[in-house]
Amino acid sequence: MMSPREIFENQFKAASGEGAIYELRMRLLADKVPQLQLEAYDAKADNVETLIVQHFANALTDDEKDMLRRCRQLRNKILHCDFLAMRNKLTELGEKVGSGDVKRIDVKGLTGKEMGKKIDDALADRPATFEYIANIKPVAGTVFGWLFELGAAGDFIRAVDVFTRARVILDRLATL
């Protein structure tokens, strides 16, 4: 049986992998088009995406152009574990994100008995005994909480869906 950490790491891995495949598909598309090959070969991801959007401008809606740009940014945020920014990119892409209801409980300096009481109080939703991770700017000591927050909220799964939709756009362009 997998632990919650392992489950959420697998979701992170799936989102990271889909982001990497999205990048590969962008580069494959650019490599397929003779007018883009040389310029795209050494280009950074944002330049490849710009070249593709410019070249295929007439075949893309404004929403699709925006999606391609934001997917590159989403991929970067995932790979760099910038989890709040990742959630914001999902929102910009029209995804409805919720809360994973993950709580942060500060037990620094407390005895074992005091920790137990504070945890019980937090589980009972007593005010001032916890903070929701979603309300905390990511700082040192919150990466684990943010991993759980995004995993419990389904944000990594949403990212996989977004990359899949973006790849459909790229695949369509590859047939033109």
C-alpha positions in Angstrom: 0.0 0.0 0.0 1.4 3.4 -1.0 1.6 6.2 1.5 0.0 9.6 0.8 3.5 11.0 0.1 4.1 8.3 -2.5 0.7 8.9 -4.1 1.3 12.6 -4.4 4.9 12.2 -5.6 3.5 9.9 -8.4 1.0 12.6 -9.3 3.9 15.2 -9.4 5.9 12.8 -11.5 3.0 12.4 -13.9 2.5 16.2 -14.2 6.3 16.7 -14.7 6.4 13.9 -17.3 3.5 15.4 -19.2 5.1 18.8 -19.1 8.3 17.3 -20.5 6.4 15.5 -23.3 4.7 18.8 -24.1 8.1 20.4 -24.5 9.3 17.5 -26.7 6.2 17.8 -28.9 6.8 21.6 -29.3 10.4 20.9 -30.4 9.3 18.0 -32.7 6.8 20.3 -34.4 9.3 23.1 -34.8 11.8 20.5 -36.2 9.3 19.3 -38.7 8.8 22.8 -40.2 11.8 23.7 -42.4 11.3 27.4 -41.8 11.6 26.8 -38.0 14.3 24.1 -37.8 17.4 26.2 -37.6 16.0 28.9 -35.4 14.2 26.5 -33.0 17.1 24.0 -32.6 19.1 26.1 -30.1 16.2 28.2 -28.8 14.9 28.3 -25.2 11.4 26.9 -24.8 9.7 30.3 -24.8 11.3 31.1 -28.1 10.2 27.8 -29.6 6.7 28.4 -28.5 6.8 31.9 -30.0 8.1 30.6 -33.3 5.3 28.0 -33.4 2.6 30.5 -32.5 3.9 32.9 -35.2 4.2 30.3 -37.9 0.8 28.7 -37.2 -1.0 32.0 -36.2 -3.8 31.6 -38.8 -4.5 28.0 -37.5 -4.7 28.9 -33.8 -7.4 30.7 -31.9 -6.3 33.4 -29.4 -7.2 31.0 -26.6 -5.0 28.3 -28.1 -2.1 30.7 -28.4 -2.5 31.7 -24.8 -2.7 28.0 -23.7 0.6 27.2 -25.4 2.3 30.1 -23.7 0.8 29.3 -20.3 1.6 25.6 -20.6 5.3 26.3 -20.9 5.0 28.5 -17.8 3.0 25.8 -15.9 5.7 23.2 -16.8 8.4 25.4 -15.4 6.5 26.0 -12.1 6.0 22.3 -11.7 9.6 21.4 -12.4 10.9 24.0 -10.0 8.4 23.1 -7.3 6.9 26.6 -7.2 3.6 25.2 -6.1 1.6 28.4 -5.4 2.7 29.7 -8.8 1.7 26.4 -10.4 -1.8 26.7 -8.9 -2.0 30.2 -10.2 -1.1 29.1 -13.7 -3.8 26.4 -13.5 -6.3 29.1 -12.6 -5.1 31.3 -15.5 -5.7 28.3 -17.8 -9.3 28.2 -16.7 -9.0 25.3 -14.3 -11.1 25.4 -11.2 -8.8 24.7 -8.3 -10.0 24.0 -4.8 -8.3 23.4 -1.5 -6.8 20.2 -0.3 -7.6 21.3 3.2 -4.1 20.6 4.3 -3.2 22.2 7.6 0.0 23.4 9.1 0.4 23.1 12.8 3.2 24.8 14.6 4.4 22.5 17.4 7.8 24.1 17.9 8.8 24.2 21.6 5.8 22.2 22.8 6.0 19.1 25.0 4.6 15.8 23.7 1.3 16.3 25.6 1.0 19.9 24.4 1.6 18.7 20.8 -1.1 16.1 21.1 -3.6 18.7 22.4 -2.7 21.2 19.6 -3.1 18.5 17.0 -6.5 17.4 18.5 -7.6 21.1 18.5 -6.5 21.5 14.8 -8.3 18.4 13.8 -11.4 19.8 15.5 -10.9 23.0 13.5 -10.4 25.2 16.6 -9.3 28.7 15.5 -5.6 29.7 16.0 -4.4 26.2 16.2 -3.5 25.7 12.5 -3.1 27.5 9.2 -4.3 26.2 5.9 -1.3 25.6 3.6 -3.3 27.2 0.7 -3.3 30.4 2.7 0.5 30.4 3.3 3.0 31.7 0.8 5.5 28.9 0.2 8.4 29.4 2.5 11.1 27.2 4.0 9.5 24.3 5.7 6.3 24.2 3.6 7.3 22.1 0.5 5.9 19.0 2.1 2.7 20.7 3.0 2.3 22.2 -0.5 3.0 18.8 -2.1 0.1 17.4 0.0 -2.1 20.4 -0.7 -1.8 20.2 -4.5 -2.0 16.4 -4.4 -5.1 16.3 -2.2 -6.8 19.1 -4.3 -6.1 17.2 -7.5 -4.0 20.0 -9.0 -1.3 17.7 -10.4 -4.0 15.7 -12.1 -5.4 18.9 -13.5 -2.0 19.8 -14.9 -1.8 16.4 -16.7 -5.2 17.2 -18.3 -4.0 20.7 -19.4 -0.8 19.3 -21.0 -2.9 16.6 -22.7 -5.2 19.3 -24.2 -2.2 21.4 -25.3 -0.6 18.4 -27.0 -3.8 17.8 -29.0 -3.3 21.4 -30.4 0.3 20.6 -31.2 -0.6 17.3 -32.9 -3.3 19.1 -35.0 -0.7 21.6 -36.1 1.7 18.8 -37.0 -0.8 17.6 -39.6 -1.1 21.0 -41.4 
